[in-house]
Amino acid sequence: MKLARRLDHIEPFYVMEFAKAAAELARSAECAAEPMIFLNIGEPDFTAPPLVQQAAERALHAGRTQYTDATGLPALRERISGWYAGRFGLRIAPRRIVVTAGASAALQLACLALVDRDDEVLLPDPSYPCNRHFVAAAEGRPVLVPASADERYQLSAASVRAAWGERTRGVLLASPSNPTGTSIDPDEMGRIVATVREHGGFTMVDEIYLGLSFDDRFGHSALAHGQGHGDDVISINSFSKYFSMTGWRLGWLVVPEELVAPIEKLAQNLYICPSTVAQHAALACFEPESIQEYERRRCEFRARRDFLVPALNRLGLPVPVLPDGAFYAWADCSAHHASSWDFSFDMLRRAHVAITPGRDFGRHASERFVRLSYASSMAHLQEAVARLERVLS
């Protein structure tokens, strides 16, 4: 069967290939006495809190399972709007919010609406691999711009200006970032938005870890930097990370008003609507009791970071920039091995600790780095550090 040529521009997702290898080893007799510890997947060990689970049960029992509008339940769009107002002081009109089937669908919809064949989109290197693949799937060309530790592994207005070419259409950022857990300084974000606006492009920001910011300096939405509370900025968000609903596959977009109708048309044709049950459940995410629980979990993630990063530094796996959000540490393993791919497999076999090699996340120095997720429990992190120390010593 002849495959579409667009697949030639989409690389394998090595994170998941490595995860399959880790899961296979974990099931083997080799791990019977020392079970595998998984620090490779970015999934919170917390599940949806009680009010959210109860809301899903009520929706099922009441038969509220029919299609919703392609843009989502009006009540949920209102709740999300209220979250922006209460947490960030932003007046985001509910009509600008489009509920989607996860942040992945949000990114796909935005790229399909804005990117034409051979349009170039600038992304930082390192960055989450699927983001550049969404651009490629829309037949655009992702352009990776090297970002150093001095730049917090993020693009700057200067780097955007230097990389902008005749075919550049916009930028796709992530703040906080996967794999580095670093955010763009708000002043710099403002300068990036202004630079892109001067060129007539779009600023698209993946903010799925925004709720998991640990530093008040960085815990602000890029929507604050657009004209009229972000009217020319596109924000992608999700119920997966801060709201602990990974498998529920629910996210949202905040877009300029003129983009709502085109994106609605795409959503109607691609997947009709997001999960109805998940949407009814997500209404409970914004109840005070749920928010209190989410904030407790955010503090727990910060405590895990404060344990893991110093431990990695001590083990000769330095983390050049302290993560200010999400639940990842981007560690330099070059003192132990020239290849992060080989190093990760070595730790998998000898320490029974699964970490993620850097090759997925870019081409600039990615072979030196590994990503460790501290979405696992503190007990697992402590045991993982002890095992790594045993092997690396």
Secondary structure in CASP SS format (residue, H / E / C, confidence):
PFRMAT SS
TARGET T0000
AUTHOR 0000-0000-0000
METHOD secondary structure of the structure
MODEL  1
M C 1.00
K C 1.00
L C 1.00
A C 1.00
R H 1.00
R H 1.00
L H 1.00
D H 1.00
H H 1.00
I C 1.00
E C 1.00
P C 1.00
F C 1.00
Y H 1.00
V H 1.00
M H 1.00
E H 1.00
F H 1.00
A H 1.00
K H 1.00
A H 1.00
A H 1.00
A H 1.00
E H 1.00
L H 1.00
A H 1.00
R C 1.00
S C 1.00
A H 1.00
E H 1.00
C H 1.00
A C 1.00
A C 1.00
E C 1.00
P C 1.00
M C 1.00
I E 1.00
F E 1.00
L C 1.00
N C 1.00
I C 1.00
G C 1.00
E C 1.00
P C 1.00
D C 1.00
F C 1.00
T C 1.00
A C 1.00
P C 1.00
P H 1.00
L H 1.00
V H 1.00
Q H 1.00
Q H 1.00
A H 1.00
A H 1.00
E H 1.00
R H 1.00
A H 1.00
L H 1.00
H H 1.00
A C 1.00
G C 1.00
R C 1.00
T C 1.00
Q C 1.00
Y C 1.00
T C 1.00
D C 1.00
A C 1.00
T C 1.00
G C 1.00
L C 1.00
P H 1.00
A H 1.00
L H 1.00
R H 1.00
E H 1.00
R H 1.00
I H 1.00
S H 1.00
G H 1.00
W H 1.00
Y H 1.00
A H 1.00
G H 1.00
R H 1.00
F H 1.00
G C 1.00
L C 1.00
R C 1.00
I C 1.00
A C 1.00
P H 1.00
R H 1.00
R H 1.00
I E 1.00
V E 1.00
V E 1.00
T E 1.00
A C 1.00
G H 1.00
A H 1.00
S H 1.00
A H 1.00
A H 1.00
L H 1.00
Q H 1.00
L H 1.00
A H 1.00
C H 1.00
L H 1.00
A H 1.00
L H 1.00
V C 1.00
D C 1.00
R C 1.00
D C 1.00
D C 1.00
E E 1.00
V E 1.00
L E 1.00
L E 1.00
P E 1.00
D E 1.00
P C 1.00
S C 1.00
Y C 1.00
P H 1.00
C H 1.00
N H 1.00
R H 1.00
H H 1.00
F H 1.00
V H 1.00
A H 1.00
A H 1.00
A C 1.00
E C 1.00
G C 1.00
R E 1.00
P E 1.00
V E 1.00
L E 1.00
V E 1.00
P E 1.00
A C 1.00
S C 1.00
A H 1.00
D H 1.00
E H 1.00
R C 1.00
Y C 1.00
Q C 1.00
L C 1.00
S C 1.00
A H 1.00
A H 1.00
S H 1.00
V H 1.00
R H 1.00
A H 1.00
A H 1.00
W C 1.00
G C 1.00
E C 1.00
R C 1.00
T E 1.00
R E 1.00
G E 1.00
V E 1.00
L E 1.00
L E 1.00
A E 1.00
S C 1.00
P C 1.00
S C 1.00
N C 1.00
P C 1.00
T C 1.00
G C 1.00
T C 1.00
S C 1.00
I C 1.00
D C 1.00
P H 1.00
D H 1.00
E H 1.00
M H 1.00
G H 1.00
R H 1.00
I H 1.00
V H 1.00
A H 1.00
T H 1.00
V H 1.00
R H 1.00
E H 1.00
H C 1.00
G C 1.00
G C 1.00
F E 1.00
T E 1.00
M E 1.00
V E 1.00
D E 1.00
E C 1.00
I C 1.00
Y C 1.00
L H 1.00
G H 1.00
L H 1.00
S E 1.00
F C 1.00
D C 1.00
D C 1.00
R C 1.00
F C 1.00
G C 1.00
H C 1.00
S C 1.00
A H 1.00
L H 1.00
A H 1.00
H H 1.00
G C 1.00
Q H 1.00
G H 1.00
H H 1.00
G H 1.00
D C 1.00
D C 1.00
V E 1.00
I E 1.00
S E 1.00
I E 1.00
N E 1.00
S E 1.00
F C 1.00
S C 1.00
K C 1.00
Y C 1.00
F C 1.00
S C 1.00
M C 1.00
T H 1.00
G H 1.00
W H 1.00
R C 1.00
L C 1.00
G E 1.00
W E 1.00
L E 1.00
V E 1.00
V C 1.00
P C 1.00
E H 1.00
E H 1.00
L H 1.00
V H 1.00
A H 1.00
P H 1.00
I H 1.00
E H 1.00
K H 1.00
L H 1.00
A H 1.00
Q H 1.00
N H 1.00
L H 1.00
Y C 1.00
I C 1.00
C C 1.00
P C 1.00
S C 1.00
T H 1.00
V H 1.00
A H 1.00
Q H 1.00
H H 1.00
A H 1.00
A H 1.00
L H 1.00
A H 1.00
C H 1.00
F H 1.00
E C 1.00
P H 1.00
E H 1.00
S H 1.00
I H 1.00
Q H 1.00
E H 1.00
Y H 1.00
E H 1.00
R H 1.00
R H 1.00
R H 1.00
C H 1.00
E H 1.00
F H 1.00
R H 1.00
A H 1.00
R H 1.00
R H 1.00
D H 1.00
F H 1.00
L H 1.00
V H 1.00
P H 1.00
A H 1.00
L H 1.00
N H 1.00
R H 1.00
L C 1.00
G C 1.00
L C 1.00
P C 1.00
V C 1.00
P C 1.00
V C 1.00
L C 1.00
P C 1.00
D C 1.00
G E 1.00
A C 1.00
F C 1.00
Y E 1.00
A E 1.00
W E 1.00
A E 1.00
D E 1.00
C C 1.00
S C 1.00
A C 1.00
H C 1.00
H C 1.00
A C 1.00
S C 1.00
S H 1.00
W H 1.00
D H 1.00
F H 1.00
S H 1.00
F H 1.00
D H 1.00
M H 1.00
L H 1.00
R H 1.00
R H 1.00
A C 1.00
H C 1.00
V E 1.00
A E 1.00
I C 1.00
T E 1.00
P E 1.00
G H 1.00
R H 1.00
D H 1.00
F H 1.00
G C 1.00
R C 1.00
H C 1.00
A C 1.00
S H 1.00
E H 1.00
R H 1.00
F E 1.00
V E 1.00
R E 1.00
L E 1.00
S E 1.00
Y C 1.00
A C 1.00
S C 1.00
S C 1.00
M H 1.00
A H 1.00
H H 1.00
L H 1.00
Q H 1.00
E H 1.00
A H 1.00
V H 1.00
A H 1.00
R H 1.00
L H 1.00
E H 1.00
R H 1.00
V H 1.00
L H 1.00
S C 1.00
END
